[in-house]
Amino acid sequence: MGDFAYKKVYLEDGKKILEINILPEKYCNFDCIFCSIGKSYNKVDTQQSFDKMDNSLRELENMIENYSPDLVYINSKGESLINSNVNPIIDLIKNKGVSVRLLSNGYLLGEDKYMRIANKCDEVIGQIKAISEEDFQKIQKPIEGYTLKAHLASMTLFNKQYRGRFILEIMIIKGYNDTEESINKLRDIINKLSPDKIVIEKINDKRFKKKLGISNERYEYISEILLAH
């Protein structure tokens, strides 16, 4: 057996999705205070090598052959680009004639090395959770030296040259980006990033929902404004 983890195959818009985690544990360049996976003990932004990769790739190949997915969604415990074998993983999937969706927090997407990797994917998801530098540092706890400005610039640079489908995932967090002023800032960010699709999320994890979760009514209101933009 390999070190990858899989969710049960599911349907999305009539397409069969195989969702895969390619990290053995959480490896991320952020340490968000509301992360459902938990604390980032491996806080890194350089690629890491993991054991059993040959077994993992064979297992992935068997999963694709057995389930015949329309799309493989790389959604890992942290930043998938940290796996030094993310390139051959994507190549394997594409060589099987299957589309690839990659979830990234977006910070690394503007770097040439990672841009080339992400460009192979049919869909790439970037994320926005904080809209001020102070909140970015406070709630996302990035690697020292990271800035919100660089985060947004990285995704903007990536999407300007990307030929696939860029999806922007926005997490609405009570007290941080749910005010009218915040909504206007998010609209400006959307304009700059020009995503092909916007996904609005709210915190549903019971551990953080009371403090950071917004009401369903507020969620619907914000979603209507941002999705209509």
Z-matrix of the N, CA and C atoms (Angstrom, degrees):
N
C 1 1.463
C 2 1.529 1 110.61
N 3 1.321 2 115.03 1 147.50
C 4 1.445 3 120.37 2 178.27
C 5 1.520 4 111.71 3 -91.74
N 6 1.318 5 114.84 4 -174.28
C 7 1.460 6 120.77 5 -177.74
C 8 1.526 7 113.50 6 -98.82
N 9 1.330 8 117.67 7 1.32
C 10 1.451 9 119.71 8 178.45
C 11 1.534 10 109.96 9 -78.54
N 12 1.326 11 115.65 10 154.10
C 13 1.466 12 120.62 11 176.49
C 14 1.522 13 108.22 12 -122.29
N 15 1.320 14 115.73 13 145.15
C 16 1.461 15 120.82 14 -175.61
C 17 1.519 16 111.14 15 -126.64
N 18 1.323 17 115.28 16 145.81
C 19 1.454 18 120.32 17 169.09
C 20 1.517 19 108.14 18 -90.55
N 21 1.304 20 115.66 19 160.47
C 22 1.450 21 120.00 20 175.91
C 23 1.525 22 109.36 21 -61.44
N 24 1.324 23 116.86 22 134.53
C 25 1.463 24 121.55 23 -179.39
C 26 1.529 25 109.66 24 -56.85
N 27 1.341 26 115.88 25 135.48
C 28 1.464 27 120.17 26 -177.65
C 29 1.521 28 110.29 27 -137.10
N 30 1.329 29 115.49 28 166.74
C 31 1.456 30 121.63 29 179.13
C 32 1.525 31 110.41 30 -100.06
N 33 1.322 32 115.55 31 139.64
C 34 1.461 33 121.99 32 176.13
C 35 1.522 34 107.58 33 -141.25
N 36 1.326 35 115.74 34 114.58
C 37 1.475 36 120.93 35 -177.09
C 38 1.521 37 111.50 36 53.45
N 39 1.318 38 115.35 37 39.50
C 40 1.462 39 120.78 38 177.54
C 41 1.515 40 114.66 39 80.44
N 42 1.336 41 117.64 40 -0.15
C 43 1.458 42 121.68 41 179.36
C 44 1.525 43 110.84 42 -102.92
N 45 1.324 44 115.41 43 142.92
C 46 1.456 45 121.40 44 178.99
C 47 1.540 46 108.66 45 -85.60
N 48 1.343 47 115.76 46 120.70
C 49 1.470 48 121.35 47 -174.78
C 50 1.524 49 110.72 48 -111.01
N 51 1.331 50 115.49 49 129.46
C 52 1.460 51 122.37 50 171.56
C 53 1.521 52 107.17 51 -108.09
N 54 1.332 53 116.87 52 114.40
C 55 1.470 54 121.44 53 -176.59
C 56 1.526 55 109.68 54 -101.18
N 57 1.328 56 115.93 55 132.52
C 58 1.459 57 121.02 56 -171.96
C 59 1.528 58 111.29 57 -132.99
N 60 1.331 59 115.64 58 140.14
C 61 1.463 60 123.36 59 171.80
C 62 1.523 61 107.04 60 -107.07
N 63 1.336 62 116.75 61 119.93
C 64 1.467 63 119.88 62 -175.48
C 65 1.526 64 113.07 63 -101.98
N 66 1.332 65 117.17 64 11.02
C 67 1.461 66 121.25 65 177.47
C 68 1.527 67 110.26 66 -112.80
N 69 1.332 68 118.65 67 136.29
C 70 1.464 69 120.76 68 -178.45
C 71 1.529 70 113.24 69 -69.65
N 72 1.322 71 116.80 70 -25.42
C 73 1.460 72 123.47 71 174.93
C 74 1.515 73 106.85 72 -156.02
N 75 1.324 74 117.46 73 -175.91
C 76 1.461 75 119.53 74 -174.71
C 77 1.527 76 112.13 75 -72.53
N 78 1.323 77 114.82 76 120.15
C 79 1.462 78 123.45 77 172.03
C 80 1.517 79 106.51 78 -127.65
N 81 1.325 80 117.15 79 116.68
C 82 1.459 81 119.34 80 -174.21
C 83 1.520 82 110.67 81 -151.34
N 84 1.330 83 115.49 82 155.60
C 85 1.463 84 120.33 83 175.73
C 86 1.530 85 111.26 84 -92.49
N 87 1.322 86 117.20 85 -2.10
C 88 1.459 87 123.63 86 173.40
C 89 1.529 88 109.28 87 -117.88
N 90 1.315 89 115.60 88 166.49
C 91 1.465 90 121.84 89 174.11
C 92 1.536 91 107.72 90 -140.94
N 93 1.322 92 115.58 91 61.42
C 94 1.471 93 121.63 92 -173.77
C 95 1.527 94 111.23 93 -57.71
N 96 1.317 95 115.98 94 136.94
C 97 1.467 96 121.00 95 -173.96
C 98 1.527 97 112.08 96 -68.52
N 99 1.325 98 117.63 97 -16.41
C 100 1.467 99 121.74 98 -177.20
C 101 1.526 100 111.85 99 -111.63
N 102 1.313 101 117.57 100 13.87
C 103 1.468 102 120.66 101 -176.27
C 104 1.525 103 110.65 102 -63.64
N 105 1.319 104 116.64 103 126.99
C 106 1.467 105 121.12 104 -178.57
C 107 1.523 106 112.09 105 -69.89
N 108 1.340 107 117.09 106 -19.80
C 109 1.467 108 120.76 107 -179.71
C 110 1.522 109 110.99 108 -78.36
N 111 1.337 110 116.47 109 -29.25
C 112 1.454 111 120.45 110 -178.97
C 113 1.514 112 111.95 111 117.14
N 114 1.315 113 116.51 112 -168.95
C 115 1.463 114 123.25 113 -175.27
C 116 1.528 115 111.21 114 -68.95
N 117 1.343 116 114.83 115 149.14
C 118 1.464 117 121.07 116 176.83
C 119 1.532 118 109.77 117 -89.47
N 120 1.332 119 115.73 118 97.79
C 121 1.466 120 119.79 119 175.90
C 122 1.530 121 110.12 120 -84.10
N 123 1.338 122 116.17 121 -20.71
C 124 1.462 123 122.07 122 176.13
C 125 1.525 124 107.89 123 -111.15
N 126 1.326 125 116.17 124 76.68
C 127 1.467 126 122.18 125 -175.97
C 128 1.523 127 108.08 126 -90.93
N 129 1.327 128 116.30 127 96.55
C 130 1.461 129 121.89 128 -172.29
C 131 1.529 130 110.27 129 -139.54
N 132 1.341 131 115.56 130 158.47
C 133 1.460 132 119.94 131 172.07
C 134 1.528 133 110.91 132 -134.46
N 135 1.330 134 115.33 133 20.94
C 136 1.462 135 121.19 134 172.56
C 137 1.526 136 108.15 135 -116.54
N 138 1.310 137 115.85 136 150.28
C 139 1.465 138 119.55 137 -174.85
C 140 1.524 139 111.93 138 -67.39
N 141 1.327 140 114.04 139 144.26
C 142 1.459 141 122.87 140 -178.09
C 143 1.524 142 109.87 141 -119.77
N 144 1.346 143 115.57 142 145.72
C 145 1.466 144 120.90 143 176.09
C 146 1.519 145 109.41 144 -97.67
N 147 1.327 146 116.25 145 142.23
C 148 1.454 147 121.68 146 -179.61
C 149 1.525 148 110.38 147 -126.83
N 150 1.316 149 115.51 148 151.20
C 151 1.468 150 120.99 149 -178.76
C 152 1.531 151 111.19 150 -73.54
N 153 1.330 152 115.13 151 168.73
C 154 1.466 153 123.19 152 173.68
C 155 1.530 154 113.28 153 61.94
N 156 1.335 155 116.77 154 25.15
C 157 1.459 156 118.20 155 -176.06
C 158 1.524 157 111.74 156 -66.43
N 159 1.330 158 117.50 157 -36.42
C 160 1.466 159 119.88 158 178.07
C 161 1.522 160 110.52 159 -60.81
N 162 1.332 161 116.18 160 -44.22
C 163 1.463 162 120.35 161 178.44
C 164 1.526 163 110.71 162 -64.47
N 165 1.330 164 115.98 163 -38.78
C 166 1.456 165 120.68 164 -178.93
C 167 1.520 166 111.30 165 -65.20
N 168 1.334 167 116.39 166 -41.56
C 169 1.464 168 120.46 167 179.68
C 170 1.521 169 111.45 168 -67.63
N 171 1.332 170 116.62 169 -39.01
C 172 1.474 171 119.56 170 177.16
C 173 1.523 172 110.62 171 -64.75
N 174 1.326 173 115.57 172 -40.50
C 175 1.465 174 120.06 173 178.39
C 176 1.529 175 110.95 174 -63.23
N 177 1.325 176 116.80 175 -42.75
C 178 1.460 177 121.29 176 177.94
C 179 1.525 178 110.48 177 -61.16
N 180 1.320 179 116.38 178 -44.00
C 181 1.459 180 120.65 179 178.76
C 182 1.530 181 110.46 180 -59.73
N 183 1.332 182 116.67 181 -42.38
C 184 1.466 183 120.84 182 178.94
C 185 1.527 184 111.22 183 -66.02
N 186 1.328 185 116.66 184 -38.50
C 187 1.463 186 120.32 185 178.90
C 188 1.530 187 111.00 186 -62.53
N 189 1.318 188 115.72 187 -42.08
C 190 1.466 189 120.24 188 179.25
C 191 1.522 190 110.62 189 -65.67
N 192 1.327 191 116.10 190 -43.00
C 193 1.469 192 119.58 191 -179.83
C 194 1.523 193 111.95 192 -67.45
N 195 1.336 194 117.00 193 -35.93
C 196 1.466 195 120.65 194 -177.23
C 197 1.532 196 112.97 195 -77.13
N 198 1.351 197 117.09 196 -35.51
C 199 1.464 198 120.17 197 -173.45
C 200 1.526 199 114.26 198 -106.23
N 201 1.314 200 117.30 199 -12.25
C 202 1.470 201 122.16 200 178.56
C 203 1.527 202 112.79 201 46.07
N 204 1.323 203 118.36 202 57.23
C 205 1.468 204 120.40 203 -179.50
C 206 1.525 205 110.96 204 -70.70
N 207 1.328 206 115.22 205 156.31
C 208 1.465 207 120.41 206 172.44
C 209 1.519 208 110.47 207 -83.78
N 210 1.339 209 115.65 208 -25.86
C 211 1.458 210 120.69 209 -176.88
C 212 1.525 211 109.84 210 -150.70
N 213 1.321 212 116.32 211 138.59
C 214 1.462 213 121.67 212 172.23
C 215 1.532 214 107.50 213 -105.31
N 216 1.318 215 114.90 214 123.71
C 217 1.468 216 122.16 215 -176.92
C 218 1.522 217 108.58 216 -102.44
N 219 1.337 218 116.85 217 109.68
C 220 1.463 219 121.69 218 179.03
C 221 1.527 220 108.14 219 -85.18
N 222 1.315 221 115.34 220 100.20
C 223 1.463 222 123.59 221 -176.37
C 224 1.521 223 107.31 222 -130.89
N 225 1.326 224 115.93 223 99.12
C 226 1.470 225 120.31 224 -167.79
C 227 1.523 226 114.09 225 -108.34
N 228 1.320 227 114.65 226 175.47
C 229 1.468 228 122.04 227 175.17
C 230 1.520 229 108.81 228 -78.17
N 231 1.339 230 115.41 229 77.81
C 232 1.448 231 119.92 230 -176.95
C 233 1.513 232 110.73 231 116.89
N 234 1.322 233 117.24 232 -145.41
C 235 1.465 234 123.24 233 -177.36
C 236 1.522 235 110.32 234 -96.00
N 237 1.331 236 116.16 235 109.65
C 238 1.466 237 121.08 236 -176.14
C 239 1.519 238 112.90 237 -59.92
N 240 1.327 239 117.63 238 -30.38
C 241 1.464 240 120.80 239 -178.68
C 242 1.532 241 112.41 240 -63.65
N 243 1.336 242 116.99 241 -13.47
C 244 1.466 243 121.63 242 179.14
C 245 1.533 244 111.51 243 -70.48
N 246 1.323 245 117.25 244 -25.58
C 247 1.468 246 120.10 245 178.12
C 248 1.524 247 108.70 246 -70.52
N 249 1.320 248 116.96 247 120.26
C 250 1.468 249 121.23 248 -176.89
C 251 1.524 250 112.34 249 -64.30
N 252 1.326 251 116.95 250 -14.41
C 253 1.464 252 120.76 251 179.43
C 254 1.522 253 112.60 252 -102.92
N 255 1.328 254 117.66 253 15.60
C 256 1.464 255 119.45 254 -179.71
C 257 1.533 256 111.03 255 -60.59
N 258 1.341 257 116.75 256 -32.78
C 259 1.466 258 120.81 257 179.58
C 260 1.531 259 111.96 258 -63.14
N 261 1.341 260 118.83 259 -55.53
C 262 1.470 261 118.70 260 177.47
C 263 1.525 262 113.36 261 -63.83
N 264 1.325 263 117.73 262 -27.62
C 265 1.475 264 120.56 263 176.73
C 266 1.526 265 109.17 264 -64.10
N 267 1.321 266 116.53 265 -47.43
C 268 1.466 267 120.63 266 178.53
C 269 1.526 268 110.64 267 -64.47
N 270 1.333 269 116.49 268 -42.58
C 271 1.474 270 120.23 269 179.43
C 272 1.521 271 111.30 270 -59.65
N 273 1.329 272 116.62 271 -42.30
C 274 1.467 273 120.31 272 179.57
C 275 1.530 274 110.59 273 -59.44
N 276 1.320 275 115.54 274 -46.31
C 277 1.469 276 120.22 275 -178.66
C 278 1.525 277 110.62 276 -63.25
N 279 1.332 278 116.04 277 -47.11
C 280 1.469 279 120.47 278 -178.36
C 281 1.528 280 111.32 279 -64.33
N 282 1.332 281 116.97 280 -37.60
C 283 1.464 282 120.86 281 179.05
C 284 1.525 283 112.34 282 -65.77
N 285 1.334 284 116.26 283 -18.93
C 286 1.464 285 121.36 284 175.99
C 287 1.534 286 110.98 285 -87.51
N 288 1.315 287 116.33 286 2.39
C 289 1.456 288 120.22 287 179.22
C 290 1.515 289 113.77 288 76.86
N 291 1.340 290 116.13 289 23.34
C 292 1.463 291 121.46 290 -176.67
C 293 1.531 292 109.42 291 -111.39
N 294 1.319 293 116.98 292 140.28
C 295 1.463 294 122.01 293 178.04
C 296 1.525 295 110.64 294 -72.24
N 297 1.335 296 115.34 295 155.68
C 298 1.468 297 121.57 296 -178.65
C 299 1.528 298 109.91 297 -125.48
N 300 1.329 299 115.38 298 132.82
C 301 1.468 300 122.36 299 170.29
C 302 1.521 301 107.52 300 -115.24
N 303 1.326 302 116.73 301 129.30
C 304 1.467 303 121.73 302 -179.17
C 305 1.517 304 110.03 303 -115.84
N 306 1.329 305 117.14 304 126.24
C 307 1.461 306 121.72 305 172.75
C 308 1.517 307 109.00 306 -94.66
N 309 1.336 308 115.73 307 127.14
C 310 1.464 309 122.15 308 175.58
C 311 1.517 310 107.39 309 -136.06
N 312 1.338 311 117.81 310 150.22
C 313 1.463 312 116.94 311 172.97
C 314 1.525 313 110.04 312 -70.98
N 315 1.324 314 117.03 313 -14.59
C 316 1.454 315 121.80 314 171.43
C 317 1.505 316 116.37 315 102.01
N 318 1.322 317 117.97 316 -13.77
C 319 1.468 318 119.55 317 -173.03
C 320 1.530 319 112.64 318 -65.90
N 321 1.319 320 116.92 319 -33.83
C 322 1.466 321 120.52 320 -175.38
C 323 1.526 322 113.41 321 -90.54
N 324 1.317 323 117.74 322 -8.71
C 325 1.463 324 120.85 323 -170.99
C 326 1.521 325 113.80 324 -63.17
N 327 1.328 326 117.94 325 -24.78
C 328 1.458 327 120.68 326 -179.10
C 329 1.514 328 114.30 327 -82.30
N 330 1.333 329 117.59 328 -9.61
C 331 1.462 330 120.83 329 178.24
C 332 1.530 331 109.87 330 -80.41
N 333 1.319 332 117.06 331 136.39
C 334 1.466 333 121.74 332 -173.90
C 335 1.522 334 112.85 333 -50.75
N 336 1.322 335 116.14 334 -45.65
C 337 1.467 336 121.04 335 -176.76
C 338 1.521 337 111.37 336 -58.65
N 339 1.325 338 115.45 337 -47.54
C 340 1.453 339 120.01 338 -177.01
C 341 1.522 340 111.87 339 -80.19
N 342 1.313 341 116.42 340 -29.30
C 343 1.456 342 120.60 341 176.47
C 344 1.524 343 110.74 342 -60.83
N 345 1.332 344 115.95 343 -43.52
C 346 1.467 345 120.04 344 179.72
C 347 1.516 346 111.30 345 -62.10
N 348 1.329 347 116.18 346 -38.75
C 349 1.465 348 120.55 347 178.67
C 350 1.522 349 110.43 348 -66.39
N 351 1.340 350 116.20 349 -50.06
C 352 1.470 351 120.63 350 -177.58
C 353 1.521 352 111.85 351 -64.42
N 354 1.331 353 117.17 352 -30.41
C 355 1.464 354 120.87 353 -179.91
C 356 1.524 355 112.73 354 -62.28
N 357 1.322 356 117.05 355 -21.19
C 358 1.470 357 120.61 356 178.56
C 359 1.525 358 112.23 357 -74.11
N 360 1.328 359 115.92 358 -18.36
C 361 1.465 360 120.78 359 -175.43
C 362 1.528 361 110.80 360 -84.41
N 363 1.326 362 114.95 361 149.64
C 364 1.460 363 120.93 362 178.63
C 365 1.518 364 111.49 363 -77.12
N 366 1.320 365 116.04 364 -31.04
C 367 1.458 366 121.76 365 178.87
C 368 1.527 367 108.75 366 -137.64
N 369 1.326 368 116.37 367 138.79
C 370 1.464 369 121.59 368 175.49
C 371 1.521 370 108.00 369 -130.64
N 372 1.330 371 115.28 370 132.77
C 373 1.462 372 121.43 371 177.43
C 374 1.524 373 109.34 372 -106.12
N 375 1.339 374 115.88 373 127.90
C 376 1.453 375 122.25 374 171.04
C 377 1.523 376 108.60 375 -112.11
N 378 1.323 377 117.30 376 161.98
C 379 1.467 378 120.24 377 -172.50
C 380 1.528 379 113.01 378 -129.19
N 381 1.332 380 114.46 379 144.91
C 382 1.467 381 122.40 380 172.70
C 383 1.529 382 107.88 381 -127.58
N 384 1.319 383 116.20 382 129.11
C 385 1.465 384 120.49 383 179.31
C 386 1.525 385 112.09 384 -131.52
N 387 1.308 386 117.30 385 -27.75
C 388 1.463 387 121.44 386 179.37
C 389 1.518 388 108.76 387 -125.07
N 390 1.340 389 116.94 388 148.80
C 391 1.469 390 119.46 389 -177.80
C 392 1.535 391 112.40 390 -123.55
N 393 1.316 392 116.95 391 5.21
C 394 1.469 393 120.69 392 172.36
C 395 1.517 394 107.84 393 -130.61
N 396 1.327 395 115.86 394 152.71
C 397 1.463 396 120.23 395 -179.02
C 398 1.521 397 111.24 396 -60.48
N 399 1.326 398 116.24 397 -41.07
C 400 1.466 399 120.58 398 -179.94
C 401 1.523 400 111.27 399 -60.58
N 402 1.317 401 116.25 400 -46.58
C 403 1.469 402 120.14 401 -179.32
C 404 1.522 403 111.52 402 -69.72
N 405 1.328 404 116.59 403 -35.47
C 406 1.465 405 121.19 404 177.63
C 407 1.523 406 110.21 405 -57.13
N 408 1.321 407 116.23 406 -46.68
C 409 1.460 408 120.75 407 179.73
C 410 1.525 409 111.55 408 -70.13
N 411 1.323 410 117.00 409 -36.76
C 412 1.464 411 121.80 410 -174.69
C 413 1.520 412 113.50 411 -74.43
N 414 1.323 413 117.32 412 -46.62
C 415 1.467 414 119.22 413 -172.62
C 416 1.522 415 114.25 414 -100.69
N 417 1.339 416 117.07 415 -20.42
C 418 1.463 417 118.17 416 178.68
C 419 1.526 418 112.42 417 -103.36
N 420 1.310 419 117.01 418 -17.06
C 421 1.465 420 122.91 419 174.87
C 422 1.536 421 112.13 420 42.69
N 423 1.327 422 116.27 421 64.00
C 424 1.468 423 118.98 422 -178.66
C 425 1.523 424 112.02 423 -75.74
N 426 1.319 425 114.79 424 174.02
C 427 1.462 426 120.54 425 172.71
C 428 1.526 427 108.86 426 -58.64
N 429 1.326 428 116.15 427 143.76
C 430 1.464 429 121.55 428 -177.78
C 431 1.531 430 110.86 429 -55.46
N 432 1.318 431 115.34 430 133.02
C 433 1.459 432 120.17 431 -179.33
C 434 1.513 433 113.52 432 100.99
N 435 1.329 434 117.06 433 -17.60
C 436 1.459 435 121.29 434 177.13
C 437 1.532 436 109.64 435 -69.45
N 438 1.335 437 116.56 436 147.35
C 439 1.459 438 121.22 437 175.52
C 440 1.521 439 109.79 438 -134.73
N 441 1.318 440 115.29 439 155.78
C 442 1.462 441 120.15 440 176.25
C 443 1.529 442 110.37 441 -63.32
N 444 1.325 443 116.52 442 -39.37
C 445 1.467 444 120.53 443 179.48
C 446 1.527 445 110.92 444 -57.68
N 447 1.326 446 116.69 445 -43.22
C 448 1.471 447 120.92 446 179.41
C 449 1.523 448 111.06 447 -68.83
N 450 1.318 449 116.39 448 -35.53
C 451 1.463 450 121.68 449 178.46
C 452 1.527 451 110.36 450 -60.71
N 453 1.321 452 116.30 451 -50.35
C 454 1.463 453 120.94 452 -179.88
C 455 1.525 454 111.49 453 -66.98
N 456 1.336 455 116.14 454 -39.97
C 457 1.467 456 120.29 455 179.68
C 458 1.522 457 111.20 456 -63.55
N 459 1.332 458 116.63 457 -37.05
C 460 1.460 459 121.41 458 -179.82
C 461 1.528 460 111.12 459 -62.83
N 462 1.320 461 116.79 460 -46.25
C 463 1.467 462 120.20 461 179.78
C 464 1.518 463 111.77 462 -69.58
N 465 1.334 464 116.24 463 -36.41
C 466 1.469 465 120.01 464 178.19
C 467 1.520 466 110.54 465 -63.62
N 468 1.328 467 116.57 466 -47.06
C 469 1.466 468 121.85 467 178.81
C 470 1.522 469 110.87 468 -60.18
N 471 1.325 470 115.94 469 -43.99
C 472 1.455 471 119.62 470 179.97
C 473 1.527 472 111.44 471 -61.15
N 474 1.320 473 116.48 472 -49.62
C 475 1.460 474 119.19 473 -173.64
C 476 1.522 475 112.95 474 -69.18
N 477 1.320 476 118.00 475 -25.37
C 478 1.465 477 120.68 476 178.99
C 479 1.525 478 111.52 477 -63.05
N 480 1.338 479 116.61 478 -31.00
C 481 1.461 480 119.18 479 -177.80
C 482 1.531 481 113.07 480 -106.62
N 483 1.335 482 116.78 481 -7.08
C 484 1.466 483 121.47 482 -174.21
C 485 1.528 484 111.13 483 -77.30
N 486 1.312 485 116.52 484 134.86
C 487 1.471 486 121.21 485 -178.57
C 488 1.522 487 112.78 486 -100.16
N 489 1.316 488 116.38 487 -5.81
C 490 1.459 489 120.20 488 179.03
C 491 1.522 490 111.55 489 -89.57
N 492 1.324 491 115.57 490 -158.49
C 493 1.465 492 122.17 491 -177.86
C 494 1.523 493 108.85 492 -101.05
N 495 1.338 494 116.12 493 112.92
C 496 1.461 495 120.57 494 -179.99
C 497 1.527 496 109.15 495 -95.22
N 498 1.318 497 115.62 496 123.65
C 499 1.460 498 123.02 497 -177.74
C 500 1.526 499 108.37 498 -111.41
N 501 1.320 500 116.43 499 128.31
C 502 1.467 501 120.86 500 178.15
C 503 1.516 502 108.93 501 -104.57
N 504 1.328 503 114.86 502 120.45
C 505 1.456 504 122.38 503 179.93
C 506 1.530 505 108.28 504 -101.71
N 507 1.330 506 116.35 505 119.33
C 508 1.464 507 121.00 506 -178.13
C 509 1.527 508 109.59 507 -113.18
N 510 1.316 509 115.84 508 121.92
C 511 1.463 510 121.42 509 177.37
C 512 1.529 511 108.93 510 -96.25
N 513 1.349 512 116.08 511 120.24
C 514 1.459 513 120.36 512 177.86
C 515 1.532 514 108.70 513 -90.61
N 516 1.332 515 115.67 514 125.04
C 517 1.458 516 121.86 515 -173.48
C 518 1.525 517 109.32 516 -125.15
N 519 1.310 518 115.38 517 124.39
C 520 1.466 519 120.75 518 -177.85
C 521 1.520 520 111.29 519 -58.09
N 522 1.340 521 115.23 520 130.18
C 523 1.451 522 120.64 521 177.62
C 524 1.513 523 114.73 522 86.68
N 525 1.344 524 116.56 523 -5.50
C 526 1.457 525 119.77 524 -177.17
C 527 1.526 526 113.45 525 -122.90
N 528 1.314 527 117.92 526 -42.06
C 529 1.470 528 118.13 527 -178.88
C 530 1.535 529 112.43 528 -145.41
N 531 1.342 530 115.79 529 30.79
C 532 1.470 531 119.55 530 -176.33
C 533 1.528 532 113.80 531 -110.49
N 534 1.331 533 118.11 532 6.59
C 535 1.457 534 120.78 533 -179.91
C 536 1.532 535 110.35 534 -87.05
N 537 1.318 536 116.01 535 170.06
C 538 1.460 537 120.15 536 178.28
C 539 1.535 538 110.69 537 -62.00
N 540 1.322 539 116.52 538 -40.56
C 541 1.465 540 120.09 539 177.75
C 542 1.523 541 110.81 540 -62.57
N 543 1.329 542 115.53 541 -40.04
C 544 1.457 543 120.39 542 179.88
C 545 1.527 544 111.22 543 -65.42
N 546 1.320 545 115.91 544 -39.80
C 547 1.462 546 120.18 545 179.60
C 548 1.528 547 110.00 546 -61.11
N 549 1.330 548 116.88 547 -41.51
C 550 1.465 549 120.67 548 177.82
C 551 1.527 550 111.51 549 -63.66
N 552 1.338 551 116.34 550 -38.81
C 553 1.471 552 119.84 551 177.36
C 554 1.522 553 111.05 552 -65.83
N 555 1.318 554 115.55 553 -39.00
C 556 1.465 555 119.30 554 178.13
C 557 1.525 556 110.85 555 -64.94
N 558 1.315 557 116.76 556 -36.50
C 559 1.464 558 120.17 557 177.01
C 560 1.526 559 110.47 558 -63.60
N 561 1.324 560 117.16 559 -38.96
C 562 1.464 561 120.99 560 177.20
C 563 1.529 562 110.82 561 -64.81
N 564 1.330 563 115.77 562 -40.95
C 565 1.470 564 120.20 563 178.80
C 566 1.526 565 110.27 564 -63.35
N 567 1.319 566 116.38 565 -43.21
C 568 1.465 567 120.74 566 178.30
C 569 1.527 568 110.30 567 -59.61
N 570 1.331 569 116.66 568 -42.40
C 571 1.471 570 120.81 569 178.33
C 572 1.517 571 111.80 570 -58.87
N 573 1.330 572 116.51 571 -42.98
C 574 1.461 573 120.78 572 -177.69
C 575 1.531 574 111.64 573 -70.83
N 576 1.327 575 116.45 574 -39.15
C 577 1.460 576 120.14 575 -176.43
C 578 1.524 577 112.63 576 -80.38
N 579 1.324 578 117.50 577 -28.37
C 580 1.468 579 123.33 578 179.71
C 581 1.532 580 112.98 579 49.41
N 582 1.334 581 117.57 580 56.50
C 583 1.472 582 119.38 581 -179.79
C 584 1.530 583 111.49 582 -70.61
N 585 1.316 584 115.31 583 158.06
C 586 1.466 585 120.37 584 175.75
C 587 1.526 586 110.91 585 -79.17
N 588 1.320 587 115.44 586 -25.68
C 589 1.462 588 120.68 587 -180.00
C 590 1.523 589 108.88 588 -148.23
N 591 1.331 590 116.20 589 146.06
C 592 1.461 591 121.89 590 177.12
C 593 1.526 592 108.62 591 -119.44
N 594 1.314 593 116.13 592 133.28
C 595 1.465 594 121.85 593 176.16
C 596 1.529 595 107.30 594 -120.46
N 597 1.340 596 116.17 595 122.81
C 598 1.463 597 120.75 596 179.59
C 599 1.525 598 108.91 597 -101.72
N 600 1.318 599 116.26 598 127.39
C 601 1.457 600 120.79 599 -178.81
C 602 1.527 601 110.22 600 -123.69
N 603 1.329 602 115.29 601 160.98
C 604 1.459 603 120.94 602 172.04
C 605 1.516 604 108.13 603 -135.47
N 606 1.299 605 116.41 604 163.57
C 607 1.460 606 120.92 605 -176.83
C 608 1.526 607 110.03 606 -77.15
N 609 1.324 608 114.85 607 122.08
C 610 1.467 609 120.87 608 179.57
C 611 1.523 610 112.70 609 -114.19
N 612 1.332 611 116.43 610 -10.39
C 613 1.464 612 120.77 611 179.30
C 614 1.534 613 109.05 612 -62.47
N 615 1.315 614 116.94 613 125.31
C 616 1.463 615 121.97 614 -175.83
C 617 1.530 616 112.85 615 -58.71
N 618 1.311 617 116.90 616 -27.94
C 619 1.471 618 120.87 617 -178.78
C 620 1.530 619 111.97 618 -67.61
N 621 1.327 620 117.27 619 -27.00
C 622 1.463 621 121.16 620 -174.04
C 623 1.532 622 113.51 621 -121.26
N 624 1.325 623 116.25 622 -9.21
C 625 1.473 624 120.31 623 -171.71
C 626 1.525 625 112.97 624 -62.11
N 627 1.338 626 117.29 625 -41.98
C 628 1.466 627 119.95 626 -176.21
C 629 1.526 628 111.38 627 -62.75
N 630 1.319 629 117.19 628 -40.90
C 631 1.459 630 121.37 629 -176.43
C 632 1.525 631 112.89 630 -85.85
N 633 1.316 632 116.97 631 -37.21
C 634 1.464 633 120.45 632 -170.91
C 635 1.523 634 114.64 633 -117.10
N 636 1.329 635 116.89 634 -6.39
C 637 1.455 636 120.15 635 -177.59
C 638 1.521 637 112.54 636 -83.77
N 639 1.332 638 116.82 637 145.65
C 640 1.463 639 121.79 638 176.00
C 641 1.521 640 109.04 639 -100.48
N 642 1.324 641 116.94 640 161.84
C 643 1.462 642 121.41 641 179.58
C 644 1.525 643 109.88 642 -71.19
N 645 1.319 644 115.86 643 160.35
C 646 1.463 645 120.44 644 176.90
C 647 1.519 646 111.11 645 -60.82
N 648 1.344 647 116.10 646 -37.19
C 649 1.459 648 120.52 647 -179.53
C 650 1.532 649 111.07 648 -64.74
N 651 1.339 650 115.54 649 -44.25
C 652 1.462 651 119.36 650 178.99
C 653 1.525 652 110.81 651 -66.02
N 654 1.307 653 115.80 652 -38.34
C 655 1.460 654 121.02 653 178.14
C 656 1.531 655 110.66 654 -60.64
N 657 1.325 656 116.28 655 -46.23
C 658 1.465 657 120.39 656 179.93
C 659 1.519 658 111.28 657 -63.04
N 660 1.322 659 115.87 658 -40.71
C 661 1.470 660 121.23 659 -179.52
C 662 1.537 661 110.60 660 -63.06
N 663 1.332 662 116.35 661 -49.41
C 664 1.462 663 120.41 662 -178.77
C 665 1.530 664 110.81 663 -65.89
N 666 1.321 665 116.01 664 -41.53
C 667 1.463 666 120.58 665 179.97
C 668 1.521 667 111.28 666 -59.79
N 669 1.315 668 115.83 667 -44.17
C 670 1.472 669 120.49 668 -178.58
C 671 1.527 670 110.72 669 -59.98
N 672 1.319 671 116.60 670 -41.37
C 673 1.463 672 120.35 671 -179.36
C 674 1.540 673 111.02 672 -68.86
N 675 1.324 674 116.52 673 -48.63
C 676 1.465 675 120.00 674 -174.77
C 677 1.523 676 112.70 675 -72.42
N 678 1.318 677 117.18 676 -36.96
C 679 1.468 678 119.86 677 -178.68
C 680 1.521 679 111.85 678 -74.88
N 681 1.327 680 116.58 679 -23.05
C 682 1.462 681 119.90 680 179.13
C 683 1.515 682 111.90 681 -85.39
N 684 1.335 683 115.17 682 -6.69
C 685 1.473 684 119.23 683 -173.64
C 686 1.528 685 111.41 684 -71.55
